[in-house]
């Protein structure tokens, strides 16, 4: 994708001369002969950079600068000025101009300024994309991901959430099963009623039944008053039973009755309580295996497994790592009052190479630790845990003696792309360049570019 540059100048020779020079550098160019036309083009087109004269009849360059920086922030503006009005150009810099050039123009200086200004623009676009992704995450309760497997999961969640169907969420520990349960509830018609969460593995067998269904006063030693259970508290809403594979057979029977008849009795009680509850469960166990070995009821399994949502482990969706790492760095930097500007390429490569057996929970803890431990503005390899630091083996890149700078750049980009299995997003992250820059380079290399695996 080409960058688009808008040139505003009332002198035709300057407009056409700049157009020729910029198009030779590979940019698309829009032309305007006055400030009014220029503002209309800037505010109604996808423009990446504006080059404007300061002295023009009608709407001045100062007004063009003010309107663009106010109404389309993030678009850099380079101002053109004669030798006698340098003071005005300096004032324009104070008003938000990226830089200025004096006439007659030095085209080499112009080319360098344009390149730097567009690199700044590219960072703005990347930050905007991250912010848009962050907004999407809010609707899914901070679930981060845009890999094909996660996009498919989001689609399933959106289709299932409005229904009454029971959902079984499966996946390894740390993948974010509870976040999926939150999303199912928040996107459902029950969202204004409570979601009650029970971590079954954290409760002893002798108190789990009381926690789920409540008890009457005197039902057992210590039952000094009546207590409502989690199912009763979830009436009209959702109950999320995490680690459902950990509950014993007697509790399984009572849960089955709630699913079938929507009623139960408190422990030690005789009154039947009716409830309207949507049941969402989660497990990292193989429940079919548990059934075969006699530890889990088959009839309950079929009631819970009306819809199954599997959350993939992090090692199977590494395309999501750049976005997740960026989000976690921002979160923990703000939480700890730090400014983190970047991650060292070796540290980033190690993070990408690691398989994350603890999944998102482990990654989150790792980034929090790194943010806390760093003393500068860049997270380095030394701030990562030892097991992750060992993953920094980056393949060596061989460049023949006598190679030109262009040849060296091409080898670095192509070999890094190959090491990343053709993944362009990861390659741009590792090289520390913008994706537009990478795509532009790869277009130049043509058939030499490896396919993404």
KAVENQUI-V199954 format. One line per field, one symbol per residue. ss: DSSP state (H for helix, E for strand, C for the rest). A space follows every 50 residues. Layout:
BEGIN
ss: ???
END
This chain:
BEGIN
ss: CCCEEEEECCCHHHHHHHHHHHHHCCCEEEEECCHHHHHHHHHHCCCCEE EEECCCCCCCHHHHHHHHHHHCCCCEEEEEECHHHHHHHHHHHHCCCCEE EECCCCHHHHHHHHHHHHHHHHHHHHHHHHHHHHHHHHHCCCCCCCCHHH HHHHHHHHHHHCCCCCEEEECCCCCCHHHHHHHHHHCCCCCCCCEEEEEH HHCCHHHHHHHHHEECCCCCCCCCCCEECHHHHCCCCEEEEECHHHCCHH HHHHHHHHHHHCEEECECCCCEEECCCEEEEEECCCHHHHHHCCCCCHHH HHHHCCEEEECCCHHHCHHHHHHHHHHHHHHHHHHCCCCCCEECHHHHHH HHHCCCCCHHHHHHHHHHHHHHHCCCCEECHHHCCHHHHCCCCCCCCCCC CCCCHHHHHHHHHHHHHHHCCCCHHHHHHHHCCCHHHHHHHHHHHHHHCC CCC
END
